[in-house]
Amino acid sequence: MGETTNKILVTGAAGFIGFHLANRLLDAGHAVVGLDNLNDYYDVNLKLSRLKMLEARDGFRFVKGELADRAAIAGLFAEERFEIVVNLAAQAGVRYSLVNPHAYIDSNIQGFMNILEGCRHNQVRHLVYASSSSVYGANTLMPFSVHHNVDHPVSLYAATKKANELMAHTYSALYGLPTTGLRFFTVYGPWGRPDMALFLFTRAILADKPIDVFNNGRMQRDFTFVDDIVEGVFRVMFHLPQPNGAWSGERPDPGTSFAPYRIYNIGNNNPVELLQFITVLEECLGKKAEKNFLPLQPGDVPATYADVEALATDVGFRPATPIDEGIRRFVAWYRSYYGM
């Protein structure tokens, strides 16, 4: 765990999870190169604020660039010779994928291809990349396990994340590149994304505006605090995936492989109903929400619930931050950041 690495690439470093991970790596004494395109999918000022904090730290260097820029990514890899790469950059959001599908292909497919090629040609020791709980799609057997088949996505966003897992497997099989995919479950916390429910709800409630509550509040999510996500990523980075000797082509296990390839869920392992989540937020804000109840949206799934046994077994960690603590910490950050 305490090993020192020469250099780590974190893509999406000005993003929510990337920012927190880069800080964690710098705390541990690693040199971090952060790549981000600073796009305007949400408030760029928030990204710039995160970036400003990272750039004030020793050991961090920022590179502005597009994952889909093949020549630029190839050049970056050749120049820097990263030991470990963590790919968190992606076009995020389920609902936005219904509006602007091409953005997902450019970033999540072409961009990921460029990352794989960079790793392959420059002796990267381990590629860790963000997948998503959304890959479980139409699955209803709970909790979701990495050993379940996930061939029925219900959004293009989910399909691109599933494609990343397939592409990574190919590179692990063909070139022996160790790859680990992490299916994140509804991440929240300080410095979070403004397009996510917690941020939207907090802003609306404080402004005395109604909040949109989808699936009439009966949606269940495995809300996972960002520090737990980061701890999981950090541990996985230094745990190289090994081929599974018991893997069989007659009964293929989707979560492991004959190649150095692994998939893990990182979730709180404790689904919470959206109405309960809102109640905790109201308590933290000391203010009631005016709720606008709406049906389930296209591309959304009614519930997520992570089985994290593989993560616990392999790296000895399972997320455990309760939502009342996590939401309290988000609200404290929100009030401080916006001077309320």
Disulfide bonds with the S-S distance in Angstrom:
none
